[in-house]
Amino acid sequence: MFAFEGNYYISQKNLKTNGFKFSGVPGLCFYKFVYFWYHFVDKKDNKTIMLGWRYWLPNPIFPFIAFRLAVSESHPELLVEEI
C-alpha cells in the first residue's frame, strides 16, 4: 500500500477485506484514464457508496496504480492506522 496524490493504492494481496463491491459506474481522469467505482459493504450490510475505485485502463506512465484499489486518504469514513 502506498500514498500517491492524496490517495492510498492497495494491491489485491494486501487488501484485508472482501467488502469492496464493483459498482459498474465508470469514471475518467484526463491523465490516469479509465476507472470504475467500488462501494463498500461492511459485515452489518451498511453501504458506503463510491468509497474506492480501480483503474482498469491506466495510463502506462503510472504502472504502480494499475489494477490496485484506491481510496482517498481524507475520506471521512476511513481510519488509517500506521504500524
N, CA and C of each residue as an Amber inpcrd file, in Angstrom:
protein
   249
   0.8560000  -1.1680000   0.0000000   0.0000000   0.0000000   0.0000000
   0.9020000   1.2300000   0.0000000   0.5280000   2.2100000  -0.7960000
   1.3260000   3.4270000  -0.8180000   0.4470000   4.6320000  -1.1270000
   0.9370000   5.7730000  -0.7300000   0.2090000   7.0250000  -0.9450000
   0.7210000   7.6920000  -2.2110000  -0.2320000   8.2480000  -2.9920000
   0.1140000   8.9710000  -4.2090000  -1.0040000   9.9650000  -4.4890000
  -0.6780000  11.2260000  -4.5610000  -1.6200000  12.3010000  -4.8690000
  -2.8420000  12.3340000  -3.9470000  -2.6400000  12.1030000  -2.6720000
  -3.7320000  12.1780000  -1.7110000  -4.6020000  10.9390000  -1.6320000
  -4.1570000   9.8580000  -2.2250000  -4.9080000   8.5980000  -2.2120000
  -4.0030000   7.4580000  -1.7850000  -4.6110000   6.3930000  -1.2710000
  -3.8920000   5.1650000  -0.9720000  -4.2170000   4.1520000  -2.0580000
  -3.2110000   3.4980000  -2.5820000  -3.3740000   2.4520000  -3.5860000
  -2.9660000   1.1320000  -2.9510000  -3.8900000   0.1690000  -2.9770000
  -3.7200000  -1.0850000  -2.2530000  -3.7380000  -2.2500000  -3.2320000
  -2.6930000  -3.0610000  -3.2150000  -2.6700000  -4.2380000  -4.0860000
  -3.6380000  -5.2840000  -3.5440000  -4.0940000  -6.1490000  -4.4090000
  -5.0780000  -7.1650000  -4.0230000  -4.5490000  -8.0670000  -2.9090000
  -3.2610000  -8.4070000  -2.9500000  -2.7110000  -9.2990000  -1.9210000
  -2.6490000  -8.6370000  -0.5450000  -2.6620000  -7.3080000  -0.4990000
  -2.6340000  -6.5880000   0.7740000  -3.9950000  -6.0890000   1.2300000
  -5.0190000  -6.3010000   0.4430000  -6.3650000  -5.8820000   0.8100000
  -6.9450000  -6.9300000   1.7600000  -7.2690000  -6.5320000   2.9630000
  -7.6930000  -7.4660000   4.0120000  -9.1990000  -7.5060000   4.2210000
  -9.9750000  -7.2110000   3.1920000 -11.4260000  -7.2370000   3.2910000
 -12.0220000  -7.6970000   1.9690000 -13.2180000  -8.2430000   2.0470000
 -13.9900000  -8.5790000   0.8530000 -15.1530000  -7.6070000   0.6850000
 -15.1210000  -6.5130000   1.4190000 -16.2420000  -5.5860000   1.4510000
 -16.3780000  -4.6810000   0.2480000 -15.3340000  -4.5200000  -0.5480000
 -15.4320000  -3.6510000  -1.7170000 -16.1450000  -4.3810000  -2.8470000
 -17.2060000  -3.7630000  -3.3580000 -18.0390000  -4.3700000  -4.4000000
 -18.0480000  -3.4850000  -5.6400000 -17.8500000  -4.0940000  -6.7770000
 -17.8520000  -3.4050000  -8.0630000 -19.1960000  -2.7360000  -8.2760000
 -19.1880000  -1.4560000  -8.6530000 -20.4410000  -0.7230000  -8.8270000
 -20.8850000  -0.6510000 -10.2860000 -19.9430000  -0.7990000 -11.2060000
 -20.2640000  -0.6450000 -12.6210000 -20.2880000   0.7950000 -13.0860000
 -20.0310000   1.7320000 -12.1750000 -20.0400000   3.1490000 -12.5150000
 -18.6290000   3.5500000 -12.9610000 -18.4730000   3.9540000 -14.2320000
 -17.1390000   4.3110000 -14.7160000 -16.7870000   5.7590000 -14.3990000
 -15.5150000   6.0430000 -14.4910000 -15.0180000   7.3990000 -14.3480000
 -13.8500000   7.5900000 -15.2890000 -13.4770000   8.8340000 -15.4850000
 -12.3770000   9.1400000 -16.3890000 -11.5350000  10.2600000 -15.7970000
 -10.2700000   9.9980000 -15.6520000  -9.3030000  11.0180000 -15.2560000
  -8.5220000  11.3660000 -16.5190000  -8.3690000  12.6420000 -16.7950000
  -7.7650000  13.0420000 -18.0630000  -6.3100000  12.5990000 -18.2140000
  -5.6180000  12.2910000 -17.1140000  -4.2390000  11.8220000 -17.2810000
  -3.9610000  10.4370000 -16.7120000  -4.8920000   9.8660000 -15.9390000
  -4.7190000   8.4940000 -15.4500000  -5.6300000   7.5140000 -16.1870000
  -6.6200000   8.0240000 -16.8740000  -7.5280000   7.3070000 -17.7670000
  -8.7240000   6.6710000 -17.0590000  -9.1400000   5.4580000 -17.4760000
 -10.4440000   4.8840000 -17.1160000 -10.3860000   4.1150000 -15.7900000
 -11.3710000   4.4070000 -14.9310000 -11.5010000   3.6710000 -13.6690000
 -12.9580000   3.3180000 -13.4310000 -13.1990000   2.4270000 -12.4570000
 -14.5500000   2.0820000 -12.0150000 -14.6300000   2.2490000 -10.5080000
 -15.7780000   2.7450000 -10.0650000 -16.0290000   2.9450000  -8.6380000
 -16.3730000   1.6260000  -7.9540000 -16.0480000   1.5630000  -6.6540000
 -16.3860000   0.4260000  -5.8020000 -17.1030000   0.9410000  -4.5710000
 -18.1850000   0.2630000  -4.2210000 -18.8880000   0.5580000  -2.9740000
 -18.2810000  -0.3320000  -1.8930000 -18.4550000   0.0670000  -0.6470000
 -18.0010000  -0.7750000   0.4600000 -19.2130000  -1.2020000   1.2780000
 -19.3260000  -2.4970000   1.5210000 -20.4020000  -3.0530000   2.3290000
 -19.7600000  -3.7610000   3.5200000 -20.0900000  -3.2970000   4.7430000
 -19.4880000  -3.9140000   5.9260000 -20.2590000  -5.1630000   6.3530000
 -19.8340000  -5.7960000   7.4420000 -20.4330000  -7.0500000   7.9080000
 -21.8790000  -6.8880000   8.3640000 -22.2920000  -5.6490000   8.6500000
 -23.6780000  -5.3840000   9.0610000 -24.5200000  -4.8850000   7.8940000
 -24.0110000  -5.0270000   6.6760000 -24.6740000  -4.6000000   5.4410000
 -24.8480000  -3.0900000   5.3190000 -24.0390000  -2.3180000   6.0460000
 -24.0150000  -0.8710000   5.8430000 -23.1970000  -0.5940000   4.5900000
 -23.6960000   0.2820000   3.7430000 -23.0550000   0.5300000   2.4600000
 -22.5260000   1.9560000   2.3860000 -21.2650000   2.0770000   1.9870000
 -20.6670000   3.3750000   1.6910000 -20.4900000   3.4340000   0.1840000
 -21.2060000   4.3420000  -0.4400000 -21.2110000   4.4330000  -1.8970000
 -19.9340000   5.1130000  -2.3880000 -19.3560000   4.5240000  -3.4130000
 -18.1770000   5.0700000  -4.0970000 -17.0370000   5.3970000  -3.1340000
 -16.6970000   4.4570000  -2.2930000 -15.5920000   4.6460000  -1.3550000
 -14.2400000   4.4510000  -2.0420000 -14.1800000   3.5440000  -2.9870000
 -12.9130000   3.2640000  -3.6600000 -13.0840000   3.2100000  -5.1620000
 -11.9840000   3.0990000  -5.8570000 -12.0090000   2.9750000  -7.3170000
 -10.7970000   2.1800000  -7.7500000 -10.8600000   1.6890000  -8.9700000
  -9.7620000   0.9150000  -9.5340000  -9.5940000   1.3130000 -10.9940000
  -8.3580000   1.6250000 -11.3860000  -8.0640000   1.9540000 -12.7820000
  -7.9910000   0.6730000 -13.5930000  -8.8680000   0.5470000 -14.5670000
  -8.9190000  -0.6400000 -15.4130000  -8.1750000  -0.4270000 -16.7250000
  -8.0770000   0.8010000 -17.1370000  -7.3110000   1.1360000 -18.3290000
  -6.4020000   2.3030000 -17.9360000  -5.3280000   1.9950000 -17.1930000
  -4.4890000   3.0700000 -16.6690000  -3.4980000   3.5930000 -17.7050000
  -3.0640000   4.7920000 -17.4740000  -2.0130000   5.3960000 -18.2710000
  -0.7270000   4.5860000 -18.0420000  -0.0280000   4.1700000 -19.0870000
   1.1790000   3.3600000 -18.9110000   2.3070000   4.0470000 -18.1400000
   2.2610000   5.3650000 -17.9970000   3.3100000   6.0120000 -17.2040000
   3.0450000   5.9000000 -15.6980000   1.8960000   5.3330000 -15.3170000
   1.5650000   5.1000000 -13.9080000   1.3110000   3.6110000 -13.6500000
   2.2650000   2.7320000 -13.9090000   2.0180000   1.2940000 -13.7190000
   1.7580000   0.9150000 -12.2630000   2.2200000   1.7210000 -11.3280000
   2.0570000   1.4210000  -9.9090000   0.6250000   1.6180000  -9.4100000
  -0.2610000   2.2260000 -10.2110000  -1.6680000   2.3370000  -9.8150000
  -2.5470000   1.3330000 -10.5450000  -1.9850000   0.6720000 -11.5430000
  -2.7680000  -0.2320000 -12.3850000  -3.3820000  -1.3570000 -11.5630000
  -4.6860000  -1.4980000 -11.6520000  -5.4470000  -2.6040000 -11.0740000
  -5.4140000  -2.6640000  -9.5470000  -4.9640000  -1.6160000  -8.9090000
  -4.9880000  -1.5520000  -7.4370000  -6.2280000  -0.7980000  -6.9910000
  -6.7600000  -1.1740000  -5.8540000  -7.8900000  -0.4460000  -5.2890000
  -7.3580000   0.8470000  -4.6750000  -8.0220000   1.9410000  -4.9420000
  -7.6180000   3.2340000  -4.3960000  -8.7160000   3.7830000  -3.4980000
  -8.3030000   4.4470000  -2.4360000  -9.2170000   5.1660000  -1.5490000
  -8.5770000   6.5020000  -1.2170000  -9.4060000   7.4960000  -0.9690000
  -8.9010000   8.8150000  -0.6150000  -8.3920000   8.7940000   0.8220000
  -7.2080000   9.3290000   1.0420000  -6.6800000   9.3330000   2.4040000
  -7.4320000  10.2910000   3.3170000  -8.2760000  11.1610000   2.7550000
  -9.0330000  12.1100000   3.5720000 -10.5240000  11.7830000   3.6460000
 -10.9260000  10.6030000   3.2170000 -12.3490000  10.2510000   3.2740000
 -12.8030000  10.1870000   4.7300000 -13.9300000  10.8040000   5.0750000
 -14.3640000  10.8730000   6.4680000 -14.7230000   9.5210000   7.0880000
 -14.9690000   8.5010000   6.2770000 -15.3360000   7.2060000   6.8320000
 -14.1640000   6.2390000   6.9360000 -12.9580000   6.7170000   6.6660000
 -11.7800000   5.8800000   6.7650000 -10.9400000   6.2590000   7.9730000
 -10.4130000   5.2460000   8.6170000  -9.4610000   5.4330000   9.7070000
  -8.1920000   4.7190000   9.2890000  -7.1140000   5.4630000   9.1790000
  -5.8410000   4.8910000   8.7600000  -4.9440000   4.8170000   9.9810000
  -4.4610000   3.5980000  10.2680000  -3.5550000   3.3840000  11.3900000
  -2.2100000   2.9190000  10.8370000  -1.1760000   3.6080000  11.2000000
   0.1640000   3.2120000  10.7820000   0.7720000   2.3270000  11.8550000
   1.3900000   1.2400000  11.3850000   2.0300000   0.3270000  12.3510000
   3.5100000   0.2190000  12.0650000
